[in-house]
């Protein structure tokens, strides 16, 4: 685990302006005027990042889990990210590059008196590393974070203009600002872009029981009664009201201090599997609590990589046999360029590769960091893929 001084040093190297903080507040009253050094963080528990000068933090300060998940999905639909950080879920936020010059705030009175979205810019900061004062748990970055020496640097943040941010805020204000009935969120709206990961695993695909159990493990069973009931209804919809779904629901609920024997079963009998809360809502709540749905989906539903690929994240003894892949080939082969490109990504690229257009280079994940592909491994993977596909075509033709 990085110390505050180490985190500050890395942030400075990556182009950011760190701030020594206690809880959520900077230690120094005149912090906006000081360029801090790593030594200034030796006795402070938290590290903030100054916003402004080309960067902004979209602070989604929303306590309603389903609304927070839908707002996040809308942001991702429009802008495909930014570095996402969560403190006390379902509150979360995105770090982006932006030319917006002053703080903007939108109050969401339809969700709660204190619910709002803030765009932090000049003269503000947000906590990047440390423990959240209310939860006592570390702030969580979803995947990449500002300490990453490649895609986490300031110069690689996605650019979102002031006009784009204000258009997004206008959508949020229209949807959640005025006091009116909350919109009924569709499953697609909650899922956002409609997929868990880069492997093509659809979020609409029904997860297996083990995947469901892992997703549930990220949701505290001692939540509010309304959220607890939402989880049960989502599980009921996922399982069609089966005994297996009831067992998962009861097992999850039993881990909480509020658990009462027989209460889950009693509620279960009154649910309608054909309507009400969908499983996607449960997944969205888990994501708001820090679950990496992409990683979980890859773990249980990821497609096999090319045999003997030697790529990160696939131990050799777990790699599928190439002959087995060929023997399971479809009777109808799609030979279009698009089909080959999609299949190549599924077999050889996984989520371990990124192409940085600004550099004109591929990067591969080594399980600890992103490394520039100086040895042109991406060409080796493509050649190996083409050889495998050629063998599959020969087998197919000989049927």
DAZI-V467568 format. One record per residue. N is the residue number from 1. RES is the residue in three letters. PHI is phi in whole degrees, 0 to 359 (* if undefined). Layout:
n=N res=RES phi=PHI
n=N res=RES phi=PHI
//
This chain:
n=1 res=UNK phi=*
n=2 res=UNK phi=287
n=3 res=UNK phi=281
n=4 res=UNK phi=304
n=5 res=UNK phi=295
n=6 res=UNK phi=294
n=7 res=UNK phi=299
n=8 res=UNK phi=298
n=9 res=UNK phi=298
n=10 res=UNK phi=294
n=11 res=UNK phi=298
n=12 res=UNK phi=298
n=13 res=UNK phi=300
n=14 res=UNK phi=272
n=15 res=UNK phi=97
n=16 res=UNK phi=263
n=17 res=UNK phi=241
n=18 res=UNK phi=286
n=19 res=UNK phi=228
n=20 res=UNK phi=288
n=21 res=UNK phi=224
n=22 res=UNK phi=240
n=23 res=UNK phi=56
n=24 res=UNK phi=251
n=25 res=UNK phi=248
n=26 res=UNK phi=298
n=27 res=UNK phi=290
n=28 res=UNK phi=261
n=29 res=UNK phi=296
n=30 res=UNK phi=260
n=31 res=UNK phi=300
n=32 res=UNK phi=293
n=33 res=UNK phi=259
n=34 res=UNK phi=251
n=35 res=UNK phi=264
n=36 res=UNK phi=282
n=37 res=UNK phi=249
n=38 res=UNK phi=304
n=39 res=UNK phi=295
n=40 res=UNK phi=288
n=41 res=UNK phi=255
n=42 res=UNK phi=297
n=43 res=UNK phi=242
n=44 res=UNK phi=244
n=45 res=UNK phi=279
n=46 res=UNK phi=235
n=47 res=UNK phi=237
n=48 res=UNK phi=260
n=49 res=UNK phi=234
n=50 res=UNK phi=291
n=51 res=UNK phi=261
n=52 res=UNK phi=93
n=53 res=UNK phi=51
n=54 res=UNK phi=101
n=55 res=UNK phi=231
n=56 res=UNK phi=219
n=57 res=UNK phi=240
n=58 res=UNK phi=272
n=59 res=UNK phi=268
n=60 res=UNK phi=269
n=61 res=UNK phi=268
n=62 res=UNK phi=238
n=63 res=UNK phi=265
n=64 res=UNK phi=277
n=65 res=UNK phi=303
n=66 res=UNK phi=292
n=67 res=UNK phi=293
n=68 res=UNK phi=300
n=69 res=UNK phi=297
n=70 res=UNK phi=290
n=71 res=UNK phi=294
n=72 res=UNK phi=300
n=73 res=UNK phi=297
n=74 res=UNK phi=294
n=75 res=UNK phi=298
n=76 res=UNK phi=293
n=77 res=UNK phi=297
n=78 res=UNK phi=277
n=79 res=UNK phi=233
n=80 res=UNK phi=54
n=81 res=UNK phi=122
n=82 res=UNK phi=111
n=83 res=UNK phi=278
n=84 res=UNK phi=263
n=85 res=UNK phi=233
n=86 res=UNK phi=238
n=87 res=UNK phi=256
n=88 res=UNK phi=254
n=89 res=UNK phi=300
n=90 res=UNK phi=273
n=91 res=UNK phi=295
n=92 res=UNK phi=202
n=93 res=UNK phi=186
n=94 res=UNK phi=231
n=95 res=UNK phi=264
n=96 res=UNK phi=223
n=97 res=UNK phi=270
n=98 res=UNK phi=203
n=99 res=UNK phi=265
n=100 res=UNK phi=296
n=101 res=UNK phi=262
n=102 res=UNK phi=221
n=103 res=UNK phi=297
n=104 res=UNK phi=235
n=105 res=UNK phi=227
n=106 res=UNK phi=236
n=107 res=UNK phi=275
n=108 res=UNK phi=249
n=109 res=UNK phi=295
n=110 res=UNK phi=289
n=111 res=UNK phi=260
n=112 res=UNK phi=174
n=113 res=UNK phi=296
n=114 res=UNK phi=254
n=115 res=UNK phi=287
n=116 res=UNK phi=194
n=117 res=UNK phi=237
n=118 res=UNK phi=243
n=119 res=UNK phi=252
n=120 res=UNK phi=273
n=121 res=UNK phi=225
n=122 res=UNK phi=300
n=123 res=UNK phi=82
n=124 res=UNK phi=234
n=125 res=UNK phi=209
n=126 res=UNK phi=224
n=127 res=UNK phi=281
n=128 res=UNK phi=258
n=129 res=UNK phi=219
n=130 res=UNK phi=135
n=131 res=UNK phi=262
n=132 res=UNK phi=290
n=133 res=UNK phi=295
n=134 res=UNK phi=268
n=135 res=UNK phi=272
n=136 res=UNK phi=74
n=137 res=UNK phi=252
n=138 res=UNK phi=295
n=139 res=UNK phi=298
n=140 res=UNK phi=243
n=141 res=UNK phi=259
n=142 res=UNK phi=273
n=143 res=UNK phi=83
n=144 res=UNK phi=293
n=145 res=UNK phi=219
n=146 res=UNK phi=295
n=147 res=UNK phi=275
n=148 res=UNK phi=295
n=149 res=UNK phi=282
n=150 res=UNK phi=243
n=151 res=UNK phi=273
n=152 res=UNK phi=266
n=153 res=UNK phi=290
n=154 res=UNK phi=304
n=155 res=UNK phi=291
n=156 res=UNK phi=256
n=157 res=UNK phi=295
n=158 res=UNK phi=295
n=159 res=UNK phi=270
n=160 res=UNK phi=234
n=161 res=UNK phi=286
n=162 res=UNK phi=300
n=163 res=UNK phi=296
n=164 res=UNK phi=293
n=165 res=UNK phi=295
n=166 res=UNK phi=292
n=167 res=UNK phi=293
n=168 res=UNK phi=297
n=169 res=UNK phi=295
n=170 res=UNK phi=296
n=171 res=UNK phi=296
n=172 res=UNK phi=297
n=173 res=UNK phi=297
n=174 res=UNK phi=292
n=175 res=UNK phi=279
n=176 res=UNK phi=236
n=177 res=UNK phi=286
n=178 res=UNK phi=291
n=179 res=UNK phi=281
n=180 res=UNK phi=211
n=181 res=UNK phi=304
n=182 res=UNK phi=299
n=183 res=UNK phi=295
n=184 res=UNK phi=281
n=185 res=UNK phi=281
n=186 res=UNK phi=286
n=187 res=UNK phi=301
n=188 res=UNK phi=294
n=189 res=UNK phi=296
n=190 res=UNK phi=291
n=191 res=UNK phi=283
n=192 res=UNK phi=76
n=193 res=UNK phi=277
n=194 res=UNK phi=81
n=195 res=UNK phi=211
n=196 res=UNK phi=277
n=197 res=UNK phi=204
n=198 res=UNK phi=280
n=199 res=UNK phi=275
n=200 res=UNK phi=89
n=201 res=UNK phi=286
n=202 res=UNK phi=288
n=203 res=UNK phi=294
n=204 res=UNK phi=282
n=205 res=UNK phi=296
n=206 res=UNK phi=283
n=207 res=UNK phi=289
n=208 res=UNK phi=282
n=209 res=UNK phi=303
n=210 res=UNK phi=296
n=211 res=UNK phi=295
n=212 res=UNK phi=300
n=213 res=UNK phi=299
n=214 res=UNK phi=292
n=215 res=UNK phi=297
n=216 res=UNK phi=297
n=217 res=UNK phi=297
n=218 res=UNK phi=273
n=219 res=UNK phi=254
n=220 res=UNK phi=293
n=221 res=UNK phi=291
n=222 res=UNK phi=273
n=223 res=UNK phi=275
n=224 res=UNK phi=294
n=225 res=UNK phi=299
n=226 res=UNK phi=297
n=227 res=UNK phi=292
n=228 res=UNK phi=301
n=229 res=UNK phi=293
n=230 res=UNK phi=299
n=231 res=UNK phi=298
n=232 res=UNK phi=298
n=233 res=UNK phi=293
n=234 res=UNK phi=296
n=235 res=UNK phi=294
n=236 res=UNK phi=296
n=237 res=UNK phi=295
n=238 res=UNK phi=299
n=239 res=UNK phi=266
n=240 res=UNK phi=69
n=241 res=UNK phi=78
n=242 res=UNK phi=283
n=243 res=UNK phi=295
n=244 res=UNK phi=297
n=245 res=UNK phi=296
n=246 res=UNK phi=298
n=247 res=UNK phi=298
n=248 res=UNK phi=296
n=249 res=UNK phi=297
n=250 res=UNK phi=292
n=251 res=UNK phi=297
n=252 res=UNK phi=294
n=253 res=UNK phi=295
n=254 res=UNK phi=293
n=255 res=UNK phi=281
n=256 res=UNK phi=265
n=257 res=UNK phi=283
n=258 res=UNK phi=270
n=259 res=UNK phi=298
n=260 res=UNK phi=234
n=261 res=UNK phi=301
n=262 res=UNK phi=89
n=263 res=UNK phi=291
n=264 res=UNK phi=297
n=265 res=UNK phi=298
n=266 res=UNK phi=294
n=267 res=UNK phi=293
n=268 res=UNK phi=304
n=269 res=UNK phi=294
n=270 res=UNK phi=267
n=271 res=UNK phi=276
n=272 res=UNK phi=249
n=273 res=UNK phi=292
n=274 res=UNK phi=270
n=275 res=UNK phi=210
n=276 res=UNK phi=80
n=277 res=UNK phi=293
n=278 res=UNK phi=263
n=279 res=UNK phi=301
n=280 res=UNK phi=302
n=281 res=UNK phi=295
n=282 res=UNK phi=297
n=283 res=UNK phi=299
n=284 res=UNK phi=295
n=285 res=UNK phi=294
n=286 res=UNK phi=297
n=287 res=UNK phi=296
n=288 res=UNK phi=296
n=289 res=UNK phi=266
n=290 res=UNK phi=103
n=291 res=UNK phi=290
n=292 res=UNK phi=270
n=293 res=UNK phi=298
n=294 res=UNK phi=297
n=295 res=UNK phi=295
n=296 res=UNK phi=295
n=297 res=UNK phi=296
n=298 res=UNK phi=296
n=299 res=UNK phi=295
n=300 res=UNK phi=255
n=301 res=UNK phi=230
n=302 res=UNK phi=298
n=303 res=UNK phi=285
n=304 res=UNK phi=293
n=305 res=UNK phi=276
n=306 res=UNK phi=298
n=307 res=UNK phi=301
n=308 res=UNK phi=57
n=309 res=UNK phi=287
n=310 res=UNK phi=68
n=311 res=UNK phi=275
n=312 res=UNK phi=300
n=313 res=UNK phi=88
n=314 res=UNK phi=229
n=315 res=UNK phi=303
n=316 res=UNK phi=305
n=317 res=UNK phi=285
n=318 res=UNK phi=253
n=319 res=UNK phi=287
n=320 res=UNK phi=287
n=321 res=UNK phi=283
n=322 res=UNK phi=298
n=323 res=UNK phi=297
n=324 res=UNK phi=295
n=325 res=UNK phi=298
n=326 res=UNK phi=291
n=327 res=UNK phi=293
n=328 res=UNK phi=265
n=329 res=UNK phi=298
n=330 res=UNK phi=293
n=331 res=UNK phi=290
n=332 res=UNK phi=240
n=333 res=UNK phi=259
n=334 res=UNK phi=270
n=335 res=UNK phi=258
n=336 res=UNK phi=288
n=337 res=UNK phi=298
n=338 res=UNK phi=296
n=339 res=UNK phi=296
n=340 res=UNK phi=297
n=341 res=UNK phi=297
n=342 res=UNK phi=296
n=343 res=UNK phi=294
n=344 res=UNK phi=300
n=345 res=UNK phi=298
n=346 res=UNK phi=292
n=347 res=UNK phi=273
n=348 res=UNK phi=246
n=349 res=UNK phi=270
n=350 res=UNK phi=53
n=351 res=UNK phi=254
n=352 res=UNK phi=265
n=353 res=UNK phi=231
n=354 res=UNK phi=218
n=355 res=UNK phi=253
n=356 res=UNK phi=259
n=357 res=UNK phi=298
n=358 res=UNK phi=297
n=359 res=UNK phi=262
n=360 res=UNK phi=68
n=361 res=UNK phi=225
n=362 res=UNK phi=267
n=363 res=UNK phi=236
n=364 res=UNK phi=237
n=365 res=UNK phi=278
n=366 res=UNK phi=261
n=367 res=UNK phi=90
n=368 res=UNK phi=230
n=369 res=UNK phi=199
n=370 res=UNK phi=272
n=371 res=UNK phi=239
n=372 res=UNK phi=293
n=373 res=UNK phi=280
n=374 res=UNK phi=288
n=375 res=UNK phi=267
n=376 res=UNK phi=58
n=377 res=UNK phi=297
n=378 res=UNK phi=297
n=379 res=UNK phi=289
n=380 res=UNK phi=298
n=381 res=UNK phi=295
n=382 res=UNK phi=296
n=383 res=UNK phi=299
n=384 res=UNK phi=296
n=385 res=UNK phi=296
n=386 res=UNK phi=298
n=387 res=UNK phi=299
n=388 res=UNK phi=297
n=389 res=UNK phi=294
n=390 res=UNK phi=298
n=391 res=UNK phi=295
n=392 res=UNK phi=297
n=393 res=UNK phi=296
n=394 res=UNK phi=296
n=395 res=UNK phi=298
n=396 res=UNK phi=296
n=397 res=UNK phi=292
n=398 res=UNK phi=274
n=399 res=UNK phi=294
//
